[in-house]
Amino acid sequence: VLLSIICSPPQNYPLYIRSIPTENELKFHYTVHTSLDVVDEKISAMGKALVDQRELYLGLLYPTEDYKVYGYVTNSKVKFVMVVDSSNTALRDNEIRSMFRKLHNSYTDIMCNPFYNPGDRIHSRAFDNMVNSMMMPVC
């Protein structure tokens, strides 16, 4: 399982990456960066409808033989990408959606911190704990 939070365009650099287990982390980085094109395609395809929606869950971006890649975009165009093992059939779409909502709420808490500079990498023990608690049942 991998979770990645990507900065808004045009930079598209990672603000936070967490992988469990860590041995395939480089492969996950590649998967996340290739999924950014799919996220951009989905956003442009939705066009004006995306602006009117409060729900910014993009759903399954694409499945591979080993993984399923899901996406979520905030109103400020920050992208969340989650890579889940394909063999994990216990996760349903509504569970992935609620995980993204939980992440978005925690990300909002970080943004509200007056000591956080937007665009910096996320270094927060509380955020790490929330991500770990969310990822452990998935693994």
Backbone as CSV, one residue per row, in Angstrom:
resi,resn,N_x,N_y,N_z,CA_x,CA_y,CA_z,C_x,C_y,C_z
1,VAL,0.846,-1.174,0.000,0.000,0.000,0.000,0.890,1.234,0.000
2,LEU,0.514,2.190,-0.799,1.254,3.443,-0.854,0.273,4.588,-0.857
3,LEU,0.630,5.631,-0.140,-0.155,6.848,-0.150,0.772,7.972,-0.564
4,SER,0.310,8.810,-1.449,1.113,9.945,-1.890,0.230,11.169,-1.995
5,ILE,0.742,12.303,-1.516,0.069,13.579,-1.672,0.959,14.420,-2.568
6,ILE,0.393,14.884,-3.670,1.155,15.601,-4.686,0.733,17.062,-4.703
7,CYS,1.698,17.943,-4.792,1.447,19.377,-4.835,0.655,19.741,-6.088
8,SER,0.019,20.887,-6.018,-0.782,21.345,-7.147,0.107,21.691,-8.336
9,PRO,-0.456,21.676,-9.552,0.329,22.000,-10.743,0.841,23.428,-10.674
10,PRO,1.869,23.811,-11.347,2.617,23.041,-12.339,3.745,22.214,-11.734
11,GLN,4.008,22.338,-10.438,5.158,21.640,-9.842,4.970,20.125,-9.818
12,ASN,3.843,19.655,-9.298,3.550,18.226,-9.188,4.637,17.438,-8.466
13,TYR,5.201,18.003,-7.414,6.177,17.262,-6.627,5.494,16.726,-5.376
14,PRO,6.006,15.606,-4.836,5.340,14.992,-3.683,5.539,15.788,-2.395
15,LEU,4.440,15.981,-1.677,4.483,16.610,-0.364,4.618,15.553,0.727
16,TYR,4.107,14.368,0.444,4.119,13.298,1.445,4.031,11.967,0.709
17,ILE,4.898,11.043,1.055,4.832,9.688,0.504,5.041,8.713,1.645
18,ARG,4.172,7.749,1.718,4.262,6.724,2.765,3.966,5.379,2.120
19,SER,4.824,4.407,2.330,4.688,3.097,1.724,4.851,2.018,2.781
20,ILE,3.976,1.018,2.745,4.087,-0.146,3.623,3.879,-1.373,2.742
21,PRO,4.781,-2.284,2.627,6.164,-2.298,3.095,7.019,-1.387,2.220
22,THR,8.222,-1.119,2.667,9.055,-0.122,1.998,9.959,-0.683,0.906
23,GLU,9.994,-1.993,0.700,10.964,-2.537,-0.261,10.665,-2.180,-1.717
24,ASN,9.421,-1.929,-2.085,9.086,-1.574,-3.473,8.800,-0.089,-3.634
25,GLU,9.387,0.719,-2.790,9.055,2.139,-2.786,9.362,2.832,-4.115
26,LEU,10.458,2.479,-4.761,10.809,3.103,-6.035,9.786,2.762,-7.119
27,LYS,9.322,1.531,-7.127,8.290,1.119,-8.083,7.003,1.904,-7.821
28,PHE,6.671,2.129,-6.538,5.494,2.917,-6.193,5.636,4.357,-6.674
29,HIS,6.830,4.932,-6.550,7.060,6.299,-7.022,6.758,6.395,-8.519
30,TYR,7.228,5.429,-9.274,6.976,5.403,-10.710,5.475,5.301,-10.983
31,THR,4.792,4.421,-10.267,3.349,4.247,-10.449,2.593,5.530,-10.142
32,VAL,2.987,6.218,-9.073,2.328,7.475,-8.699,2.532,8.534,-9.777
33,HIS,3.751,8.659,-10.276,4.014,9.693,-11.274,3.325,9.399,-12.604
34,THR,3.180,8.132,-12.962,2.435,7.820,-14.175,0.944,8.045,-13.977
35,SER,0.469,7.917,-12.755,-0.958,8.126,-12.502,-1.344,9.605,-12.558
36,LEU,-0.381,10.511,-12.418,-0.689,11.937,-12.481,-1.268,12.332,-13.833
37,ASP,-0.815,11.678,-14.897,-1.378,11.952,-16.218,-2.849,11.549,-16.270
38,VAL,-3.172,10.415,-15.669,-4.559,9.942,-15.641,-5.421,10.896,-14.817
39,VAL,-4.883,11.388,-13.694,-5.607,12.357,-12.864,-5.904,13.609,-13.677
40,ASP,-4.912,14.122,-14.387,-5.110,15.317,-15.204,-6.146,15.086,-16.303
41,GLU,-6.117,13.902,-16.914,-7.110,13.565,-17.941,-8.516,13.549,-17.363
42,LYS,-8.672,12.934,-16.186,-10.000,12.864,-15.562,-10.505,14.245,-15.182
43,ILE,-9.603,15.088,-14.667,-10.001,16.439,-14.281,-10.444,17.234,-15.500
44,SER,-9.681,17.151,-16.585,-10.048,17.904,-17.787,-11.314,17.345,-18.427
45,ALA,-11.542,16.032,-18.309,-12.765,15.434,-18.857,-13.998,15.871,-18.074
46,MET,-13.840,16.035,-16.752,-14.961,16.483,-15.935,-15.237,17.964,-16.164
47,GLY,-14.168,18.714,-16.414,-14.298,20.128,-16.729,-15.049,20.914,-15.686
48,LYS,-16.095,21.599,-16.117,-16.854,22.498,-15.256,-17.626,21.737,-14.183
49,ALA,-18.003,20.501,-14.445,-18.752,19.715,-13.462,-17.936,19.509,-12.197
50,LEU,-16.618,19.418,-12.329,-15.753,19.215,-11.166,-15.782,20.429,-10.249
51,VAL,-15.894,21.614,-10.817,-15.916,22.838,-10.022,-17.170,22.877,-9.145
52,ASP,-18.282,22.392,-9.681,-19.549,22.435,-8.960,-19.668,21.343,-7.902
53,GLN,-18.852,20.316,-7.988,-18.961,19.201,-7.052,-18.207,19.483,-5.766
54,ARG,-18.742,18.942,-4.683,-17.993,18.976,-3.426,-17.182,17.703,-3.298
55,GLU,-17.633,16.651,-3.921,-16.950,15.363,-3.868,-15.910,15.301,-4.972
56,LEU,-14.667,15.178,-4.603,-13.580,15.232,-5.569,-12.875,13.889,-5.719
57,TYR,-13.589,12.825,-5.373,-13.054,11.475,-5.497,-13.060,11.075,-6.966
58,LEU,-11.924,10.680,-7.492,-11.809,10.326,-8.903,-12.017,8.835,-9.149
59,GLY,-12.003,8.047,-8.096,-12.214,6.613,-8.231,-10.966,5.889,-8.689
60,LEU,-11.175,4.739,-9.280,-10.077,3.920,-9.771,-9.479,4.598,-10.992
61,LEU,-8.216,4.965,-10.895,-7.545,5.606,-12.023,-7.184,4.570,-13.073
62,TYR,-6.523,3.524,-12.626,-6.245,2.398,-13.521,-5.771,1.201,-12.700
63,PRO,-6.143,0.006,-13.154,-5.626,-1.199,-12.499,-4.426,-1.742,-13.272
64,THR,-3.480,-2.294,-12.547,-2.384,-3.025,-13.183,-2.504,-4.477,-12.732
65,GLU,-1.564,-5.276,-13.135,-1.609,-6.682,-12.744,-1.452,-6.839,-11.238
66,ASP,-0.611,-5.985,-10.634,-0.298,-6.107,-9.217,-1.039,-5.114,-8.325
67,TYR,-1.415,-3.951,-8.864,-1.942,-2.866,-8.034,-3.173,-2.216,-8.647
68,LYS,-3.916,-1.548,-7.782,-5.005,-0.677,-8.205,-4.644,0.726,-7.727
69,VAL,-4.814,1.706,-8.587,-4.435,3.075,-8.273,-5.701,3.923,-8.204
70,TYR,-5.901,4.607,-7.067,-7.067,5.449,-6.839,-6.616,6.904,-6.711
71,GLY,-7.517,7.824,-7.033,-7.154,9.232,-6.977,-8.224,10.103,-6.350
72,TYR,-7.783,11.246,-5.858,-8.639,12.233,-5.196,-7.975,13.586,-5.404
73,VAL,-8.763,14.619,-5.652,-8.229,15.962,-5.867,-8.980,16.931,-4.974
74,THR,-8.244,17.830,-4.315,-8.884,18.841,-3.474,-9.305,20.028,-4.335
75,ASN,-10.034,20.952,-3.726,-10.454,22.155,-4.442,-9.265,22.990,-4.894
76,SER,-8.173,22.907,-4.145,-6.972,23.669,-4.494,-6.035,22.876,-5.406
77,LYS,-6.558,21.796,-6.015,-5.845,20.963,-6.984,-4.677,20.170,-6.407
78,VAL,-4.685,19.925,-5.107,-3.709,19.023,-4.513,-4.232,17.604,-4.746
79,LYS,-3.360,16.733,-5.205,-3.767,15.385,-5.603,-3.344,14.370,-4.555
80,PHE,-4.256,13.475,-4.227,-3.958,12.341,-3.358,-4.012,11.106,-4.243
81,VAL,-2.997,10.272,-4.145,-2.960,9.028,-4.917,-2.713,7.885,-3.941
82,MET,-3.512,6.831,-4.085,-3.367,5.664,-3.228,-3.200,4.440,-4.122
83,VAL,-2.175,3.655,-3.843,-1.899,2.429,-4.586,-2.146,1.264,-3.638
84,VAL,-3.031,0.353,-4.052,-3.427,-0.778,-3.218,-3.144,-2.063,-3.982
85,ASP,-2.752,-3.094,-3.260,-2.493,-4.393,-3.857,-3.770,-4.926,-4.511
86,SER,-3.671,-5.440,-5.727,-4.841,-5.949,-6.454,-5.472,-7.153,-5.787
87,SER,-4.673,-7.902,-5.030,-5.215,-9.092,-4.376,-6.108,-8.745,-3.189
88,ASN,-6.084,-7.481,-2.750,-6.919,-7.050,-1.629,-8.328,-6.773,-2.132
89,THR,-9.205,-7.761,-2.015,-10.580,-7.606,-2.497,-11.510,-7.120,-1.391
90,ALA,-10.999,-6.975,-0.192,-11.835,-6.542,0.931,-12.181,-5.050,0.833
91,LEU,-11.335,-4.282,0.159,-11.580,-2.836,0.054,-12.623,-2.549,-1.005
92,ARG,-13.654,-1.871,-0.608,-14.705,-1.456,-1.529,-14.517,0.017,-1.862
93,ASP,-15.221,0.467,-2.868,-15.090,1.847,-3.337,-15.452,2.856,-2.248
94,ASN,-16.511,2.570,-1.486,-16.909,3.512,-0.435,-15.889,3.571,0.702
95,GLU,-15.155,2.479,0.954,-14.101,2.496,1.973,-12.907,3.327,1.509
96,ILE,-12.562,3.199,0.235,-11.484,4.031,-0.327,-11.890,5.496,-0.267
97,ARG,-13.122,5.784,-0.604,-13.636,7.155,-0.564,-13.549,7.734,0.849
98,SER,-13.921,6.954,1.849,-13.862,7.455,3.228,-12.413,7.624,3.689
99,MET,-11.498,6.789,3.195,-10.085,6.956,3.524,-9.565,8.275,2.951
100,PHE,-9.965,8.588,1.724,-9.550,9.852,1.124,-10.139,11.046,1.876
101,ARG,-11.375,10.936,2.325,-11.980,12.029,3.108,-11.221,12.252,4.412
102,LYS,-10.861,11.154,5.057,-10.096,11.236,6.303,-8.737,11.899,6.054
103,LEU,-8.083,11.509,4.963,-6.809,12.118,4.584,-6.962,13.606,4.298
104,HIS,-8.022,13.937,3.580,-8.257,15.338,3.241,-8.486,16.168,4.502
105,ASN,-9.227,15.635,5.450,-9.455,16.355,6.710,-8.146,16.555,7.477
106,SER,-7.318,15.526,7.528,-6.028,15.654,8.218,-5.103,16.607,7.487
107,TYR,-5.141,16.591,6.162,-4.343,17.508,5.366,-4.796,18.952,5.618
108,THR,-6.098,19.150,5.748,-6.634,20.478,6.048,-6.152,20.958,7.410
109,ASP,-6.100,20.051,8.386,-5.575,20.410,9.711,-4.125,20.891,9.617
110,ILE,-3.332,20.224,8.776,-1.935,20.638,8.599,-1.873,22.020,7.958
111,MET,-2.713,22.254,6.957,-2.720,23.550,6.270,-3.116,24.684,7.218
112,CYS,-3.929,24.365,8.225,-4.379,25.390,9.183,-3.321,25.703,10.234
113,ASN,-2.262,24.915,10.292,-1.195,25.153,11.240,-0.408,26.402,10.812
114,PRO,-0.315,27.410,11.674,0.381,28.641,11.274,1.884,28.454,11.056
115,PHE,2.449,27.339,11.528,3.873,27.098,11.357,4.192,26.282,10.107
116,TYR,3.164,25.883,9.370,3.387,25.120,8.145,3.399,26.076,6.957
117,ASN,4.427,25.973,6.125,4.504,26.753,4.891,3.919,25.927,3.757
118,PRO,2.837,26.382,3.127,2.253,25.617,2.022,3.293,25.332,0.943
119,GLY,3.310,24.094,0.491,4.275,23.666,-0.510,5.454,22.920,0.070
120,ASP,5.673,23.016,1.395,6.741,22.261,2.045,6.310,20.810,2.217
121,ARG,7.303,19.925,2.319,6.981,18.529,2.602,6.306,18.437,3.968
122,ILE,5.419,17.475,4.120,4.663,17.318,5.349,5.476,16.479,6.336
123,HIS,5.795,17.085,7.479,6.486,16.398,8.572,5.647,16.593,9.827
124,SER,4.723,15.685,10.056,3.826,15.801,11.196,3.635,14.425,11.821
125,ARG,3.917,14.333,13.092,3.755,13.062,13.799,2.283,12.662,13.844
126,ALA,1.397,13.629,14.057,-0.035,13.327,14.107,-0.530,12.809,12.756
127,PHE,-0.063,13.421,11.680,-0.452,12.976,10.345,0.106,11.578,10.070
128,ASP,1.363,11.335,10.440,1.965,10.007,10.283,1.168,8.943,11.036
129,ASN,0.780,9.260,12.268,0.006,8.308,13.069,-1.340,8.007,12.423
130,MET,-1.997,9.038,11.893,-3.285,8.842,11.236,-3.111,7.968,9.991
131,VAL,-2.085,8.240,9.204,-1.837,7.457,7.988,-1.505,6.005,8.356
132,ASN,-0.662,5.812,9.359,-0.320,4.454,9.785,-1.548,3.693,10.261
133,SER,-2.395,4.343,11.040,-3.597,3.660,11.536,-4.554,3.318,10.390
134,MET,-4.549,4.126,9.363,-5.415,3.879,8.220,-4.834,2.782,7.303
135,MET,-3.511,2.726,7.187,-2.884,1.784,6.264,-2.743,0.382,6.839
136,MET,-2.623,0.264,8.142,-2.413,-1.060,8.751,-3.545,-2.030,8.457
137,PRO,-4.824,-1.645,8.578,-5.883,-2.615,8.252,-5.907,-2.999,6.784
138,VAL,-5.386,-2.143,5.902,-5.398,-2.407,4.472,-4.352,-3.438,4.091
139,CYS,-3.218,-3.429,4.800,-2.096,-4.315,4.441,-2.379,-5.761,4.734
